[in-house]
Amino acid sequence: MGECGAKDLERANSLFRQSAAQGFPPAVHVLGVILRRDGKDGEAIKYFEQSAQLGYQAGFADLGFTYGLRDSPVRDAVLSYAWLTVAIAREAKAPLREYLESSRAKVARALSESDLAKAQGVAESLRQKFSSTPVWSDKQ
């Protein structure tokens, strides 16, 4: 049996924090998901950015999704579009890439022409920034 029981959330969170402190990308990402679920979008963004810096694909996607949340204090359609663009460029699985493209298209429809141009510029800068970041794999 594992160390965590069904209701031992404190222990589970402790293990996630320990793994994240050691730079384990899925743990870093899960901490962001927990924070976003708890309505702490600004804090979640930091974890998603860290997981993206570690090459974790879901981090890129969740940055796009979190910036796109309607009632979020961090809502920023330009950044949502940009991060989704980077996630699309890095995604190897066609069904996931199609879902990301569909999500980005919804964001694009809400942008003015000038904001879309700005989002594309931000996306290009992010793509360049992460171009040498290898995609994290659990097979490493």
OpenMM code with the backbone's topology and positions (N, CA, C; nanometers):
from openmm import Vec3, app, unit

residues = "MET GLY GLU CYS GLY ALA LYS ASP LEU GLU ARG ALA ASN SER LEU PHE ARG GLN SER ALA ALA GLN GLY PHE PRO PRO ALA VAL HIS VAL LEU GLY VAL ILE LEU ARG ARG ASP GLY LYS ASP GLY GLU ALA ILE LYS TYR PHE GLU GLN SER ALA GLN LEU GLY TYR GLN ALA GLY PHE ALA ASP LEU GLY PHE THR TYR GLY LEU ARG ASP SER PRO VAL ARG ASP ALA VAL LEU SER TYR ALA TRP LEU THR VAL ALA ILE ALA ARG GLU ALA LYS ALA PRO LEU ARG GLU TYR LEU GLU SER SER ARG ALA LYS VAL ALA ARG ALA LEU SER GLU SER ASP LEU ALA LYS ALA GLN GLY VAL ALA GLU SER LEU ARG GLN LYS PHE SER SER THR PRO VAL TRP SER ASP LYS GLN".split()
positions = [
    Vec3(0.0833, -0.1186, 0.0000),
    Vec3(0.0000, 0.0000, 0.0000),
    Vec3(0.0878, 0.1249, 0.0000),
    Vec3(0.0341, 0.2294, -0.0608),
    Vec3(0.1047, 0.3568, -0.0629),
    Vec3(0.0977, 0.4263, 0.0710),
    Vec3(0.1635, 0.5402, 0.0788),
    Vec3(0.1672, 0.6148, 0.2042),
    Vec3(0.0445, 0.7031, 0.2242),
    Vec3(-0.0286, 0.7313, 0.1195),
    Vec3(-0.1417, 0.8228, 0.1288),
    Vec3(-0.2725, 0.7460, 0.1315),
    Vec3(-0.3606, 0.7845, 0.2217),
    Vec3(-0.4943, 0.7289, 0.2248),
    Vec3(-0.5853, 0.8151, 0.1385),
    Vec3(-0.7086, 0.7687, 0.1192),
    Vec3(-0.8033, 0.8382, 0.0322),
    Vec3(-0.8291, 0.9820, 0.0771),
    Vec3(-0.8194, 1.0081, 0.2063),
    Vec3(-0.8512, 1.1429, 0.2550),
    Vec3(-0.7289, 1.2157, 0.3106),
    Vec3(-0.6118, 1.1702, 0.2747),
    Vec3(-0.4904, 1.2310, 0.3265),
    Vec3(-0.4374, 1.3368, 0.2295),
    Vec3(-0.5172, 1.4408, 0.2079),
    Vec3(-0.4802, 1.5462, 0.1130),
    Vec3(-0.3560, 1.6219, 0.1578),
    Vec3(-0.3422, 1.6416, 0.2869),
    Vec3(-0.2254, 1.7138, 0.3376),
    Vec3(-0.0967, 1.6384, 0.3032),
    Vec3(-0.0983, 1.5070, 0.3214),
    Vec3(0.0199, 1.4253, 0.2899),
    Vec3(0.0463, 1.4253, 0.1391),
    Vec3(-0.0618, 1.4132, 0.0617),
    Vec3(-0.0461, 1.4143, -0.0838),
    Vec3(0.0138, 1.5470, -0.1308),
    Vec3(-0.0392, 1.6577, -0.0795),
    Vec3(0.0140, 1.7891, -0.1171),
    Vec3(0.1594, 1.8040, -0.0745),
    Vec3(0.1931, 1.7482, 0.0409),
    Vec3(0.3312, 1.7522, 0.0878),
    Vec3(0.4232, 1.6778, -0.0089),
    Vec3(0.3783, 1.5621, -0.0550),
    Vec3(0.4592, 1.4846, -0.1502),
    Vec3(0.4719, 1.5576, -0.2840),
    Vec3(0.3633, 1.6213, -0.3288),
    Vec3(0.3716, 1.7006, -0.4519),
    Vec3(0.4712, 1.8148, -0.4351),
    Vec3(0.4657, 1.8843, -0.3210),
    Vec3(0.5594, 1.9955, -0.2973),
    Vec3(0.7042, 1.9454, -0.2943),
    Vec3(0.7270, 1.8300, -0.2323),
    Vec3(0.8628, 1.7749, -0.2279),
    Vec3(0.9119, 1.7416, -0.3689),
    Vec3(0.8256, 1.6773, -0.4474),
    Vec3(0.8633, 1.6420, -0.5847),
    Vec3(0.8856, 1.7672, -0.6697),
    Vec3(0.7999, 1.8676, -0.6504),
    Vec3(0.8143, 1.9924, -0.7255),
    Vec3(0.9443, 2.0630, -0.6889),
    Vec3(0.9795, 2.0605, -0.5605),
    Vec3(1.1038, 2.1241, -0.5154),
    Vec3(1.2259, 2.0579, -0.5787),
    Vec3(1.2111, 1.9324, -0.6167),
    Vec3(1.3198, 1.8600, -0.6834),
    Vec3(1.3135, 1.8753, -0.8353),
    Vec3(1.2191, 1.9578, -0.8825),
    Vec3(1.2115, 1.9866, -1.0253),
    Vec3(1.1387, 1.8824, -1.1076),
    Vec3(1.0492, 1.8040, -1.0469),
    Vec3(0.9732, 1.7031, -1.1205),
    Vec3(0.8543, 1.7720, -1.1884),
    Vec3(0.8591, 1.7880, -1.3220),
    Vec3(0.7602, 1.8692, -1.3925),
    Vec3(0.6134, 1.8335, -1.3658),
    Vec3(0.5749, 1.7051, -1.3651),
    Vec3(0.4329, 1.6778, -1.3384),
    Vec3(0.3877, 1.7270, -1.2009),
    Vec3(0.4726, 1.7183, -1.1022),
    Vec3(0.4364, 1.7656, -0.9673),
    Vec3(0.4220, 1.9175, -0.9653),
    Vec3(0.5121, 1.9860, -1.0326),
    Vec3(0.5028, 2.1323, -1.0414),
    Vec3(0.3694, 2.1694, -1.1059),
    Vec3(0.3361, 2.1006, -1.2131),
    Vec3(0.2120, 2.1283, -1.2843),
    Vec3(0.0892, 2.1002, -1.1976),
    Vec3(0.0876, 1.9882, -1.1285),
    Vec3(-0.0275, 1.9526, -1.0449),
    Vec3(-0.0492, 2.0564, -0.9353),
    Vec3(0.0576, 2.1094, -0.8794),
    Vec3(0.0404, 2.2160, -0.7794),
    Vec3(-0.0297, 2.3370, -0.8407),
    Vec3(0.0021, 2.3674, -0.9660),
    Vec3(-0.0678, 2.4754, -1.0354),
    Vec3(-0.2148, 2.4435, -1.0557),
    Vec3(-0.2444, 2.3197, -1.0913),
    Vec3(-0.3837, 2.2786, -1.1111),
    Vec3(-0.4611, 2.2915, -0.9802),
    Vec3(-0.4002, 2.2495, -0.8702),
    Vec3(-0.4651, 2.2598, -0.7389),
    Vec3(-0.4937, 2.4057, -0.7044),
    Vec3(-0.3958, 2.4919, -0.7275),
    Vec3(-0.4146, 2.6341, -0.6979),
    Vec3(-0.5242, 2.6955, -0.7849),
    Vec3(-0.5266, 2.6591, -0.9136),
    Vec3(-0.6309, 2.7122, -1.0015),
    Vec3(-0.7684, 2.6632, -0.9561),
    Vec3(-0.7759, 2.5374, -0.9186),
    Vec3(-0.9034, 2.4824, -0.8684),
    Vec3(-0.9501, 2.5589, -0.7454),
    Vec3(-0.8548, 2.6030, -0.6643),
    Vec3(-0.8863, 2.6771, -0.5420),
    Vec3(-0.9058, 2.8266, -0.5666),
    Vec3(-0.9079, 2.8680, -0.6945),
    Vec3(-0.9320, 3.0079, -0.7278),
    Vec3(-0.8106, 3.0974, -0.7158),
    Vec3(-0.6926, 3.0390, -0.7067),
    Vec3(-0.5688, 3.1167, -0.6927),
    Vec3(-0.4943, 3.1173, -0.8267),
    Vec3(-0.5595, 3.1769, -0.9269),
    Vec3(-0.5071, 3.1733, -1.0633),
    Vec3(-0.3698, 3.2375, -1.0770),
    Vec3(-0.3483, 3.3473, -1.0071),
    Vec3(-0.2191, 3.4149, -1.0142),
    Vec3(-0.1054, 3.3269, -0.9648),
    Vec3(-0.1294, 3.2559, -0.8571),
    Vec3(-0.0286, 3.1631, -0.8060),
    Vec3(-0.0137, 3.0431, -0.8987),
    Vec3(-0.1250, 2.9961, -0.9535),
    Vec3(-0.1211, 2.8817, -1.0449),
    Vec3(-0.0339, 2.9123, -1.1659),
    Vec3(-0.0448, 3.0346, -1.2169),
    Vec3(0.0341, 3.0759, -1.3339),
    Vec3(0.1828, 3.0528, -1.3087),
    Vec3(0.2295, 3.0841, -1.1887),
    Vec3(0.3724, 3.0672, -1.1569),
    Vec3(0.4145, 2.9214, -1.1706),
    Vec3(0.3296, 2.8309, -1.1244),
    Vec3(0.3621, 2.6881, -1.1341),
    Vec3(0.3539, 2.6389, -1.2786),
    Vec3(0.2544, 2.6880, -1.3525),
    Vec3(0.2449, 2.6489, -1.4929),
    Vec3(0.3656, 2.6998, -1.5712),
    Vec3(0.4102, 2.8224, -1.5407),
    Vec3(0.5299, 2.8751, -1.6075),
    Vec3(0.6522, 2.7911, -1.5732),
    Vec3(0.6637, 2.7532, -1.4467),
    Vec3(0.7779, 2.6710, -1.4061),
    Vec3(0.7740, 2.5351, -1.4761),
    Vec3(0.6556, 2.4742, -1.4845),
    Vec3(0.6473, 2.3440, -1.5513),
    Vec3(0.6784, 2.3587, -1.7007),
    Vec3(0.6376, 2.4703, -1.7614),
    Vec3(0.6706, 2.4947, -1.9020),
    Vec3(0.8217, 2.5104, -1.9188),
    Vec3(0.8852, 2.5823, -1.8274),
    Vec3(1.0310, 2.5983, -1.8343),
    Vec3(1.1023, 2.4644, -1.8233),
    Vec3(1.0371, 2.3673, -1.7583),
    Vec3(1.0929, 2.2323, -1.7464),
    Vec3(1.0542, 2.1449, -1.8649),
    Vec3(0.9823, 2.2038, -1.9628),
    Vec3(0.9457, 2.1320, -2.0844),
    Vec3(0.8173, 2.0523, -2.0758),
    Vec3(0.7400, 2.0720, -1.9711),
    Vec3(0.6177, 1.9941, -1.9507),
    Vec3(0.5054, 2.0521, -2.0358),
    Vec3(0.4596, 1.9754, -2.1328),
    Vec3(0.3632, 2.0229, -2.2321),
    Vec3(0.2362, 2.0797, -2.1700),
    Vec3(0.1826, 2.0143, -2.0679),
    Vec3(0.0578, 2.0617, -2.0071),
    Vec3(0.0747, 2.2005, -1.9464),
    Vec3(0.1958, 2.2361, -1.9074),
    Vec3(0.2200, 2.3694, -1.8535),
    Vec3(0.1922, 2.4775, -1.9563),
    Vec3(0.2355, 2.4558, -2.0803),
    Vec3(0.2105, 2.5522, -2.1874),
    Vec3(0.0599, 2.5658, -2.2119),
    Vec3(-0.0074, 2.4523, -2.2219),
    Vec3(-0.1515, 2.4535, -2.2481),
    Vec3(-0.2271, 2.5200, -2.1336),
    Vec3(-0.1918, 2.4864, -2.0103),
    Vec3(-0.2655, 2.5428, -1.8974),
    Vec3(-0.2376, 2.6912, -1.8775),
    Vec3(-0.1245, 2.7393, -1.9223),
    Vec3(-0.1047, 2.8844, -1.9232),
    Vec3(-0.2075, 2.9486, -2.0160),
    Vec3(-0.2242, 2.8913, -2.1343),
    Vec3(-0.3231, 2.9434, -2.2278),
    Vec3(-0.4640, 2.9356, -2.1736),
    Vec3(-0.4974, 2.8226, -2.1135),
    Vec3(-0.6327, 2.8061, -2.0600),
    Vec3(-0.6577, 2.8984, -1.9406),
    Vec3(-0.5595, 2.9119, -1.8531),
    Vec3(-0.5785, 2.9944, -1.7338),
    Vec3(-0.5919, 3.1418, -1.7704),
    Vec3(-0.5082, 3.1893, -1.8619),
    Vec3(-0.5217, 3.3285, -1.9059),
    Vec3(-0.6544, 3.3517, -1.9792),
    Vec3(-0.7166, 3.2457, -2.0260),
    Vec3(-0.8422, 3.2581, -2.0975),
    Vec3(-0.9669, 3.2449, -2.0124),
    Vec3(-0.9511, 3.2169, -1.8836),
    Vec3(-1.0680, 3.2002, -1.7961),
    Vec3(-1.1470, 3.3299, -1.7862),
    Vec3(-1.2754, 3.3215, -1.8072),
    Vec3(-1.3603, 3.4415, -1.8132),
    Vec3(-1.3574, 3.5282, -1.6886),
    Vec3(-1.3727, 3.4692, -1.5737),
    Vec3(-1.3850, 3.5481, -1.4504),
    Vec3(-1.2561, 3.5523, -1.3694),
    Vec3(-1.1462, 3.5262, -1.4330),
    Vec3(-1.0192, 3.5211, -1.3629),
    Vec3(-0.9557, 3.6598, -1.3516),
    Vec3(-0.8937, 3.6884, -1.2377),
    Vec3(-0.8221, 3.8163, -1.2250),
    Vec3(-0.6993, 3.8238, -1.3166),
    Vec3(-0.6526, 3.7094, -1.3660),
    Vec3(-0.5362, 3.7104, -1.4558),
    Vec3(-0.5772, 3.7056, -1.6033),
    Vec3(-0.7064, 3.7135, -1.6308),
    Vec3(-0.7555, 3.7016, -1.7686),
    Vec3(-0.6806, 3.7978, -1.8608),
    Vec3(-0.6304, 3.7403, -1.9693),
    Vec3(-0.5574, 3.8181, -2.0685),
    Vec3(-0.5653, 3.7404, -2.1996),
    Vec3(-0.6545, 3.7812, -2.2869),
    Vec3(-0.6774, 3.7070, -2.4108),
    Vec3(-0.5533, 3.7035, -2.4996),
    Vec3(-0.4738, 3.8094, -2.4972),
    Vec3(-0.3505, 3.8112, -2.5770),
    Vec3(-0.2562, 3.7016, -2.5294),
    Vec3(-0.2366, 3.6928, -2.3983),
    Vec3(-0.1485, 3.5882, -2.3448),
    Vec3(-0.2085, 3.4494, -2.3620),
    Vec3(-0.3401, 3.4383, -2.3510),
    Vec3(-0.4059, 3.3100, -2.3734),
    Vec3(-0.3753, 3.2603, -2.5149),
    Vec3(-0.3966, 3.3462, -2.6124),
    Vec3(-0.3696, 3.3120, -2.7523),
    Vec3(-0.2223, 3.2742, -2.7711),
    Vec3(-0.1335, 3.3539, -2.7138),
    Vec3(0.0102, 3.3306, -2.7320),
    Vec3(0.0533, 3.1960, -2.6737),
    Vec3(0.0109, 3.1676, -2.5502),
    Vec3(0.0514, 3.0413, -2.4883),
    Vec3(-0.0114, 2.9215, -2.5588),
    Vec3(-0.1353, 2.9348, -2.6037),
    Vec3(-0.1962, 2.8252, -2.6790),
    Vec3(-0.1213, 2.8021, -2.8095),
    Vec3(-0.0734, 2.9079, -2.8716),
    Vec3(0.0050, 2.8948, -2.9947),
    Vec3(0.1328, 2.8159, -2.9691),
    Vec3(0.2000, 2.8456, -2.8598),
    Vec3(0.3222, 2.7719, -2.8251),
    Vec3(0.2887, 2.6260, -2.7950),
    Vec3(0.1794, 2.6042, -2.7229),
    Vec3(0.1387, 2.4668, -2.6912),
    Vec3(0.1107, 2.3882, -2.8187),
    Vec3(0.0453, 2.4515, -2.9148),
    Vec3(0.0161, 2.3861, -3.0432),
    Vec3(0.1456, 2.3485, -3.1144),
    Vec3(0.2392, 2.4414, -3.1178),
    Vec3(0.3658, 2.4175, -3.1880),
    Vec3(0.4451, 2.3032, -3.1264),
    Vec3(0.4282, 2.2807, -2.9967),
    Vec3(0.5056, 2.1780, -2.9269),
    Vec3(0.4316, 2.0446, -2.9154),
    Vec3(0.3040, 2.0414, -2.9510),
    Vec3(0.2223, 1.9215, -2.9307),
    Vec3(0.2402, 1.8219, -3.0449),
    Vec3(0.2790, 1.7003, -3.0110),
    Vec3(0.3024, 1.5967, -3.1109),
    Vec3(0.1766, 1.5157, -3.1427),
    Vec3(0.0825, 1.5112, -3.0514),
    Vec3(-0.0370, 1.4281, -3.0696),
    Vec3(-0.1459, 1.5081, -3.1411),
    Vec3(-0.1866, 1.4593, -3.2583),
    Vec3(-0.2827, 1.5315, -3.3420),
    Vec3(-0.4142, 1.5638, -3.2704),
    Vec3(-0.4754, 1.4708, -3.1979),
    Vec3(-0.6028, 1.5058, -3.1327),
    Vec3(-0.5878, 1.6194, -3.0310),
    Vec3(-0.4796, 1.6193, -2.9567),
    Vec3(-0.4564, 1.7272, -2.8598),
    Vec3(-0.4270, 1.8587, -2.9311),
    Vec3(-0.3490, 1.8495, -3.0382),
    Vec3(-0.3173, 1.9698, -3.1160),
    Vec3(-0.4456, 2.0297, -3.1736),
    Vec3(-0.5368, 1.9453, -3.2227),
    Vec3(-0.6643, 1.9944, -3.2771),
    Vec3(-0.7478, 2.0612, -3.1681),
    Vec3(-0.7486, 2.0042, -3.0485),
    Vec3(-0.8235, 2.0644, -2.9386),
    Vec3(-0.7654, 2.2016, -2.9030),
    Vec3(-0.6332, 2.2091, -2.8976),
    Vec3(-0.5673, 2.3367, -2.8683),
    Vec3(-0.5969, 2.4390, -2.9776),
    Vec3(-0.5957, 2.3955, -3.1030),
    Vec3(-0.6262, 2.4865, -3.2136),
    Vec3(-0.7694, 2.5376, -3.2040),
    Vec3(-0.8608, 2.4508, -3.1676),
    Vec3(-1.0004, 2.4908, -3.1504),
    Vec3(-1.0144, 2.5928, -3.0370),
    Vec3(-0.9433, 2.5685, -2.9291),
    Vec3(-0.9466, 2.6611, -2.8152),
    Vec3(-0.8872, 2.7960, -2.8535),
    Vec3(-0.7771, 2.7924, -2.9275),
    Vec3(-0.7141, 2.9177, -2.9705),
    Vec3(-0.8046, 2.9948, -3.0660),
    Vec3(-0.8777, 2.9245, -3.1526),
    Vec3(-0.9686, 2.9904, -3.2461),
    Vec3(-1.0785, 3.0660, -3.1714),
    Vec3(-1.1265, 3.0088, -3.0616),
    Vec3(-1.2278, 3.0770, -2.9801),
    Vec3(-1.1710, 3.2055, -2.9202),
    Vec3(-1.0475, 3.1990, -2.8745),
    Vec3(-0.9829, 3.3177, -2.8183),
    Vec3(-0.9641, 3.4221, -2.9290),
    Vec3(-0.9205, 3.3771, -3.0467),
    Vec3(-0.8929, 3.4695, -3.1576),
    Vec3(-1.0176, 3.5472, -3.1986),
    Vec3(-1.1326, 3.4815, -3.1950),
    Vec3(-1.2576, 3.5492, -3.2347),
    Vec3(-1.2892, 3.6680, -3.1442),
    Vec3(-1.2388, 3.6660, -3.0223),
    Vec3(-1.2663, 3.7748, -2.9279),
    Vec3(-1.1631, 3.8870, -2.9352),
    Vec3(-1.0582, 3.8682, -3.0147),
    Vec3(-0.9516, 3.9678, -3.0234),
    Vec3(-0.9764, 4.0652, -3.1385),
    Vec3(-0.9399, 4.1896, -3.1150),
    Vec3(-0.9401, 4.2873, -3.2239),
    Vec3(-0.8212, 4.2550, -3.3149),
    Vec3(-0.8184, 4.3171, -3.4319),
    Vec3(-0.7060, 4.2934, -3.5235),
    Vec3(-0.5734, 4.3325, -3.4593),
    Vec3(-0.5719, 4.4442, -3.3896),
    Vec3(-0.4470, 4.4892, -3.3283),
    Vec3(-0.4062, 4.3961, -3.2139),
    Vec3(-0.5033, 4.3478, -3.1352),
    Vec3(-0.4697, 4.2539, -3.0284),
    Vec3(-0.4237, 4.1196, -3.0843),
    Vec3(-0.4834, 4.0767, -3.1952),
    Vec3(-0.4406, 3.9523, -3.2584),
    Vec3(-0.2961, 3.9643, -3.3069),
    Vec3(-0.2628, 4.0772, -3.3670),
    Vec3(-0.1247, 4.1000, -3.4124),
    Vec3(-0.0299, 4.1001, -3.2923),
    Vec3(-0.0718, 4.1644, -3.1845),
    Vec3(0.0102, 4.1657, -3.0625),
    Vec3(0.0277, 4.0236, -3.0091),
    Vec3(-0.0810, 3.9456, -3.0060),
    Vec3(-0.0757, 3.8078, -2.9565),
    Vec3(0.0184, 3.7224, -3.0413),
    Vec3(0.0154, 3.7426, -3.1720),
    Vec3(0.1048, 3.6678, -3.2604),
    Vec3(0.2507, 3.7043, -3.2352),
    Vec3(0.2760, 3.8307, -3.2066),
    Vec3(0.4123, 3.8734, -3.1736),
    Vec3(0.4596, 3.8147, -3.0421),
    Vec3(0.3720, 3.8151, -2.9426),
    Vec3(0.4059, 3.7550, -2.8129),
    Vec3(0.4310, 3.6054, -2.8308),
    Vec3(0.3471, 3.5404, -2.9107),
    Vec3(0.3635, 3.3971, -2.9354),
    Vec3(0.4990, 3.3676, -2.9993),
    Vec3(0.5389, 3.4502, -3.0945),
    Vec3(0.6689, 3.4295, -3.1598),
    Vec3(0.7833, 3.4456, -3.0594),
    Vec3(0.7732, 3.5453, -2.9736),
    Vec3(0.8759, 3.5634, -2.8702),
    Vec3(0.8821, 3.4430, -2.7767),
    Vec3(0.7656, 3.3930, -2.7363),
    Vec3(0.7628, 3.2754, -2.6489),
    Vec3(0.8174, 3.1519, -2.7194),
    Vec3(0.7822, 3.1361, -2.8466),
    Vec3(0.8344, 3.0211, -2.9232),
    Vec3(0.9863, 3.0242, -2.9274),
    Vec3(1.0416, 3.1424, -2.9509),
    Vec3(1.1874, 3.1548, -2.9537),
    Vec3(1.2468, 3.1258, -2.8164),
    Vec3(1.1828, 3.1787, -2.7129),
    Vec3(1.2320, 3.1575, -2.5765),
    Vec3(1.2380, 3.0092, -2.5416),
    Vec3(1.1374, 2.9329, -2.5853),
    Vec3(1.1286, 2.7920, -2.5478),
    Vec3(1.1769, 2.6972, -2.6573),
    Vec3(1.2340, 2.7512, -2.7646),
    Vec3(1.2755, 2.6662, -2.8771),
    Vec3(1.3833, 2.5659, -2.8385),
    Vec3(1.4654, 2.5987, -2.7418),
    Vec3(1.5707, 2.5048, -2.7015),
    Vec3(1.5321, 2.4224, -2.5779),
    Vec3(1.4074, 2.4400, -2.5307),
    Vec3(1.3604, 2.3639, -2.4152),
    Vec3(1.3057, 2.2310, -2.4656),
    Vec3(1.3707, 2.1202, -2.4286),
    Vec3(1.3205, 1.9908, -2.4766),
    Vec3(1.1860, 1.9568, -2.4120),
    Vec3(1.1046, 1.8840, -2.4868),
    Vec3(0.9770, 1.8371, -2.4341),
    Vec3(1.0078, 1.7316, -2.3282),
    Vec3(0.9500, 1.7501, -2.2093),
    Vec3(0.9721, 1.6552, -2.1003),
    Vec3(0.8988, 1.5253, -2.1322),
    Vec3(0.9618, 1.4148, -2.0991),
    Vec3(0.9012, 1.2834, -2.1189),
    Vec3(0.9276, 1.1987, -1.9956),
    Vec3(0.8288, 1.1204, -1.9557),
    Vec3(0.8488, 1.0328, -1.8400),
    Vec3(0.9372, 0.9142, -1.8747),
    Vec3(0.9794, 0.9065, -1.9996),
    Vec3(1.0691, 0.8001, -2.0434),
    Vec3(1.2157, 0.8401, -2.0307),
    Vec3(1.2394, 0.9605, -1.9769),
    Vec3(1.3769, 1.0113, -1.9666),
    Vec3(1.4548, 0.9344, -1.8629),
] * unit.nanometer
topology = app.Topology()
chain = topology.addChain("A")
for resn in residues:
    res = topology.addResidue(resn, chain)
    for name in ("N", "CA", "C"):
        topology.addAtom(name, app.Element.getBySymbol(name[0]), res)
